[in-house]
């Protein structure tokens, strides 16, 4: 088997020696590259989250500062009193005019706060007795019937005793024209006697989280802000706000310290978590490693292309070296196989003069071939002479010049007598005979073979009249190609005598020719009586039988027609070419003839 010859074994050894290191280096490089991508992504993500945490911390400090210093602020309208003083007055009166004047005095302070921070939607003061003062932007305001004393956020704010309370993200039902927002509130106390004055609330839009939009890889990751309870307050894609974190992420948030980051890679997901100092907020980044590697696919492809290029180069080198080393042995093997055709093979002199083992093999093989050739010449000389004598006898019986002159004489007489049918028949017969005995080459142009068929059909159509029609549809490019002669006419003759002669009514014979990949395919189709299944099976078995040689002058019946053509094609072109057929009783027969399109005699 070819898999176990010397060339294949040497090639496989060279391939293993060269390809295995390439695979090892490629795998190692890929792992190092993947590790570097992971480290760089982790570093960039950690830095970005750290900056986001600082941004959130600054915002919370601003909110904390606003709520803490609010009581000590004053304006031109309250030049001699602070917000704390005005709240004490508000708690001590129910006079609507006085409440209106207090609200007017505080308006400038609150407006300055609103203008200073673009993420604040509104500022609200709630007194212990249920009164409130509101300042909103973009048409937002508290509902007139709203009482905050029993709301959960209000009670939780009071419980914190002056610490900042952070509410939930959502649309506040008690605010007119409200949008999704988050509230911050603080209980206010008199700095002099620590008396509870009320609750101050800041309603902030989602713009407060703009600092989290600096996503290191927007197409690869999601950025979340979640509290310690595991509820998502903000999501970079906005799809999971208000929903709980996964159990894995929720558990991870409890492992994060105030001044540290949590990093992990599980299930092809990189997770980085950092807590906002002093708050119950956690900034979380989830990055899909699969999608990350897709983004860096160009580098991976480059690495793969380099590895493949090196592998191909080493494969070619391995093939070249194995071929160079084993070429003399392979050539000797081919020469030995050619001896099956009993032809003497000439060996190059320089090869037989080699002093190595290969040279000895060539020398001994050359000597053996000469001995075989001498034996063949002596054994078959008499048979060759006998065949030559038989051929000369045939040539003596059929003098081609005499036949040509006779046909020309008949043709001349027919033209004088104006018998057109005899003119056509004699000319066609002469051309056919001249074509049949032409011996300058066994290959002829396809155009000459088709002309031979047309000469034959001209004679048959005179003989049968209008009993059948003849159609020729051959690709013009095929006509210039060369083929073995006398292949088509026997098949057309077979179609007439076995298909159309016994048919009632008119019939037709059609020849088509076209290219199919590297082959020329002719189809000879007749619409005659066809063959029965038994006849078709007998013909198939006949075509499968190997060709037989018989003495000159002796022929089996089967050697005429389809079997003869199939055997000649198989002997000349090889077993891959020949005839096949399809037939239906009372419908017709289609014979397919396949020969190579480009052929040089081996």
N, C-alpha and C positions, 0 to 999 in steps of 0.2 A: 504493500500500500504506500501511496505517496506521502502519507503522514509520517512514516517511519524510515524514509530514505535519509541518506547522509546529509543532503543539503538541508532538509527540514530540521533534522536534529541539530545541526550546527547553527542554523538560523535561530532556533528556539533558545539555544544556550546564549548566543550573543544578545538576543532580546531580553532575556532574564537578567543578564549582567548589566544591561544599560537601562532598562525600563524600571526595574525595582528601585534603584537610587532616585530616579526622577519622581516616582510615586512617593517615596519617603520624604524627599525634600518638599514636594508640593503639599503633602498633608501637614508637615511641620510648619511650612510658611502660612498655610491657611489658618491653622490654629493660632499661630502668633498674631496674624492679622486680625482674627476674630477677637482675641484677647485685647489687642490694642484698641479696637473699635469699642469694646465694652468699657475699657478703662477711660477712654476719652469721652464717651457718652456719659458715663457716670460722673466724671469730673465736671463736664459742662452742665449737666442736670443739677448736680449739687451746688455749683456756683449760682445758677439761675434761681434755684429754690431759696438759697441763702439771701440773694438780693430781694426776692419776692417777700420773704419773711421780714426783712428789714423794712421794706416798703409798707407792709401791713402794720408792723410795729410802730412806724412813724405816724401812720394814720390813726391808730388807736391812741397814741400819745396825744395827738392833736385833739381828738374827741374827749380824751380824759382831761386835757388842759382846759378845753372850752367849758366842760361841765363843772370843773372844780373852781375855776376863776370867775364863773358867771356871777356869783353873788357879790363879788367885790367890784364889778364893772359899773361905770357911770358914763353919762354922756352930757352934752350941753343941756339937754332937756332935763337931766337928773343931776345937775352939777353939784347939788348939795345933798344928794341921797344916792345910795347904791341899789342894785337889784334886790339885795337882801332887805333893805328898808322898804322898798315898794311891795315886796311879797308880804311883809308884816302888815302893811296897810291893807293889802288885798284880803288877807285872812280876817281882818277886823272889820270889814264893811260889806254891806250888800247893796250899797247905793250904786245904781247902774252908771250914773254920771262919773262917780269917783272911779269905778272900775274902768270906764272908758279912758279917763285921764291917765290912769296907771298904765293901761295898754299903750297909749300914745307915747308915754315917756320911755317905755321899754322898746318901742318899735325900732328906733335908730340903732340900738345895740344889736338887736336880733337881725336887722337888715345887714349890718356890717358882717356879722357871722355868715349869713347866707351868701353874701357876695364874695367872701373870702374863701369859700370851699364849694366847689362846683358839684360835689357829690351829696350835699345836704338838701333834702327836699323840703323839710320844715322843722321848726322848733316849737315845742309845746311845754307849757307850765301848768301843772295840776295842783290845786290847793287841797288840803285835807278835808275841806267842807264841800268838795265837788265842783268848785269853780275852776275855769281853765282859761288860758290865754294862748292863742296860736298865731304863728307867722309861717306861712307856706309860700312856695314858689310854684309857678306854672299852674296856677288855679287850684292848688290843693289847699284843703282846710278841714278842720274837724267837723263832724256832723253836730248839728245844734243840740240834738237830744242825747249826745254821748256822755256817759258817766263812767269814769275809769276806776272808781273806787274798788270795784269787785273783780276787775280783770286780773288774770293770772300774772301778766307781766308787771302790773302795778304792785301787786302784793309781793312778788318776788323781788322787785326793786327795793321796797321798804325793808324786806328781810335782810338785805345786804348791808344796811346801816351806813350808807354813804359810798359803798363800793359800786363800781360801774357794772351795770347789768346789760348783757348783750341778748337781744331778742332773736326770734326766729326769722328766717327769710320767707317772705311771702307778701301777698297783697293785704294791706290792713283794711278790714271792713268798716272801720270807724273813721276813715279819711276819705273825703270827697276827691274824685278823680285820681284815686290811688293807683300806683303801679307797683310792681314787685320791688320790695325794698327790705332793709334790715334796720331795726331800731336799737338805739343805745339810750339807756336811762339811768338816772342817779337820784337818790333821795337827798334833798337839800335841808341843811340845818343852820340855824342862826349861829354865827361864829361867836357871839357873845354869851349866850346862855344854852346853846346846843338844843334849842327848841326846833321841832320838826316844822318846816315851812312848806313842804310840798315835794313834787317830783318833776324833774326836768327831763324831757325826752327829745332826742335827735332822731329824725327819720331820714335815713340815708339811702340814696339810690344804689343800684348795682354797680355804678361807676366807681364805687369805693374799692372794688376789687380789680381795677385796671392794672394795678401793680402785678397781678397774677397772670396777666395776658402775655407776659414775656416768656412764652412757652419755648423751650430750647429746640423742640422739633414738633411743630403743630400737626404735621401730617402723620406723625408716628406715635404721639403720646397724648394723654389726657392729664390735665392738672386739676386737682380738687382742693377745696378748703372744707374741712370737716371739723366738728367739735368732738370733745372727748366722748360724747354719747354715741358717736358713730353716724351722726346725721350730716349729710352733704349740704353745706351752705352755698357753695359755688362750684361750678364745673366749667371748664374751658369750652366745652361744646354745648353747655346749657341744657343737656338732656337728662341729668340725674339730680337736679336740685330738689332737695326735700326728701330724697330716698336714702335708705341706710347704706352704709358701706358693706362690702362683702365681709364675711366672717374673718377671712385671712387678713384683710387690711385693718379691720377694727381691732383685731388682736395685736397687730403690729404697732398701732398708734399708742398702745399702752407701754410699749418697750422704749419709747423715745423720751430722752431727757430734755431738760430745758435748753441745754447748750450743745446738743449733739444731733447727728443725723442717723437715720436707720436706712440701710441699703440691703437689698436682697434681689436675687434672680431665681425665680421659680416658674416653671411651666412656660419658659421663653418670654417671661415678663420681668422687666427690671423695675423695682419699686424703690423710690427715695422719699423719705418722710422727715419733716422737721417741724418742731412745735414753735408756735409764736410765743416768745418769752412772756411769762406772767399771765398768759391767757389759756383758755381751754380750746384753742384752735390749732389745727394741724394742716400744714401744706403738704399735699401728696402728689407725686408724679408717677404715673404708670406708663412705661415705654414698652411697646411690642418689639421684641428682638427680631422676630421674623420679618416685620415690616422695615425695621432698621437695616437688616442685611439686604433687603430688596433695594433700599436707597443707595447702598454701597455696592450694588451689583456690578458696576463698571469695573471696580478694582478686582472683584472676585473673578469676573470674566477675563480680565487681563491676565491674572494669575493662571487661570485655566488655559487661556490661549498660549501662554508661554510654555506651560507644561505639555500641552498637546503638540506644539511646534517642536519642542525638544524630542518628544517621543517619536514624532514622525521622522525627524532627522536621523535619530538612532535606528529606527526601523529600516530606513533606506540604507544607512550604512551597514546594518546587519545583513540586509538582503544582498548588497553589493559584495561584501566580504565573503559571505557564504557561497554566493554564485561564483566568485573568482576562484575560491579554493576547490570547489566541487565541479566546476565546469568541465575539466578534462574527463572526469569519470562519467558525467552525464552524457557527454558527447559519445563516449565509447558505448554506453548503454543504448543510445539511439542507433548507432551504427550496427550494433548487434541485433536490434529489433528489425532493422531493414532487411536483414538476411532472410526473413520469412518470405519475402517476395522473390527469392532466388536471384537477386541481382548483385553483381559484384560491386562492393563499395570501395571507393578509393580513399585512402587515408593520407593526410598531409605528411610529407617526408619529415618536416621538422619535428612532428610529434613523435614519430617512431625513433628519432635519434635522441630522445630524452633518456637520461641515465637513471632516472628514479623509477619507482614501481609503476607509475603511470605509463612511462615509455615502454617498459617491458610488456605490459598488457597490450598496448597498441601494436607492438611488433609481433607478438604471438597471434593476435587476432587477425592482423594483415596476412600473415603466413597461412592461417587457417582458411581465410576467404579465397586466397589464390588457389589452394588445393580444391576447395568446393567448386570454384568456377571451372577448373580443368575437368573435374568429374562431370559437371553438367554438360559441358561442350561435347565430351565424348559420348555421354549416355543418350543425349537427345539429338545428335547430329542427323541420324538416319530419319527420325520423325520430321525434322524440319525440312529435309530434302524432299520427303514424300509430299508434304503439304505444299511445297513450292512447285512440285511437278503438277499436282492437282490444279493449282491456281493457273498455271500456264496453259493447261488443257482447257480450262474454262475460258481463258482469254482467247484461245484459238477458235473456240466455238462461236464466240460472240465478238465479232470484229466491230469495234465501236465506229470506225470510219465508214464501214459498209452500211451499218444501221443508220448513221446520221445522213449519208447520201441518199439512202432509200427513202427515209422520211421526208427529206427535202424534195425529192422527186414527186412523191405523193402529194405533198403540200403544193407544189407548183401546178400539178395537173388539176388539183381541186380549185385553185384560184382561177385557172383558165376556164374550167367548167362552171365556176361560180357556185361551188358547193361549200358554203361557209362553215357548216358543221364539221366537214372533214378537215378544212383548214385549221379550225380551232383545235380539233382533237390531235392532229398530227403535230402541230406546233407544241401543244401542251405536253404530249407524250415525249417528244424529243427533249424538251426542257427537263422533264422529270427524269428521263433516263440519264441525261448529261449530269444532272444534280446528284443522282443516286450513285453513279460510279466515280464521281470526283474524289480523288485520293490525296490531294495536296495537303489537306488538314482534316482532322476529325471534328474540329469546331468550325461552325459557320455563323455568320450574322443571323440574328433572329429574322431580319427582313427576308433573307434568302429562304429560310425554312417556311415562312409564311407564303412566299411566292410559290414554293413547291406545293403547298396545300391548295393554293388557288388554282394551279395548273390541274391538279387532280380533280378538284371540284368542277372545273370547266368541262372535263371529260364526262364526269358523272351527271352533270346537269343536262348535257346533250343526250346522254343515254336515258335518263329518267324523265326528261322534260321538266314540267313544273310541279313534280311530285313533292319536292322539298325546296326550302330556301336556305341560303347560306349567309351568315352574319359574322363579321370580323370586327371586334372592338378591342384593340390593343393599344396600350399607352405608347405614344410616339417615341418616348425616350428608351423604351425597351428594344425597339427595332435595331438600334445600333449595338446592342450587347451581343455577345457570342454564346452559342449553346451547341450541345451535341446534336448532330444532324439526324434527320429521319426519326424524330420523336412524335411530331404532331400528326403527320399524315396517316400512320397506322391507326391512331385513335379515331380520326375522322372516318377512316374506312370502316372501322369497327362499329361506329355509330350508325353508318348508313346500312350495312348489311345485317346487323343484329337489332337495330332499333327502329329504323324507318322503312326498310324494305317490306316488312310484314304489317305495316300500319295502314289502316284504312284512312283515306283522305290525305291531305297535305301535311307536311311536317317541316321541321327546320333543324339546322345544326348551327350552333353559335360557339365561337371561340372568343374568349376574353383573356387579356393579359395585363398584369399590373405588378407593381412593386409591393412587397410586404417585408419591411425591415431590410434584411440583407439577402432576400430571396426574390426570385421571379416566379410568379404563380400563374399558370395557365389553367383555364377551365374550359372543357369541351362538353357542351351540353346539348342533348337532343331530347325532343318531346315524343319519342317513339314508344314502343311497347314495354320498355323497361325489363326488369328481371324479377322473377319470383324470389322469395326469401331463401329457398333452397339453392337456386342458381347463384344468388349473391354470396351466400356462405361458401359455396365451392370456389368462387372467384377469390374471395378473401384468403382462403387457405392456400390457393395457388400462388397468390402474391407473396405469402409469407415464406414459401419454400425458397431455399438458396438457389442461385443460378447453376446450371449444369453445362459442362462442355461435352460436345459430341463430335465425332469425326466429320470432316468436310463432306458435304453431300447428304448428311443425315440430319434430320430435324424432327423434333417432337411437334405435335400439333400446337401445344401450348406456347411454343416459342414465337408464334405469330401474334401480333396485336398487343393487347394490354400486358401480358406476361413478358413478352420480348422487350417492350419499352421500359417496363419497371426494372428488369434485370440489367439492361444496359445503363440506366441511370444509377442504380445501386453500385454497379461495378466501377463506373467512371467517377462519380461524384462522392460516393460513400453512402453508408446505410441511412444517414440522416435525411436523404432526399429520395424521391420516387413518386409513386402514384397512390391516390386514395380515391374512393368513389362513393356515391350515394345514388340509390335507385329505388324507384317505386313501380310496381307492376301497373302497366297501362298508363303510366304518367311520364316516364322518361328516365334518363340516366345522366348524372353529372360526374365527370371524371376530373379530378384535380391533379395537376402536374406541378411539382415544385423542384426548382433547380437553383443553385447559388447565383446571385446577381454578378458577383465579381469572382472569376475563377481562373486560376493558373494551374496547369497540370503539375501535381506534386512529383 
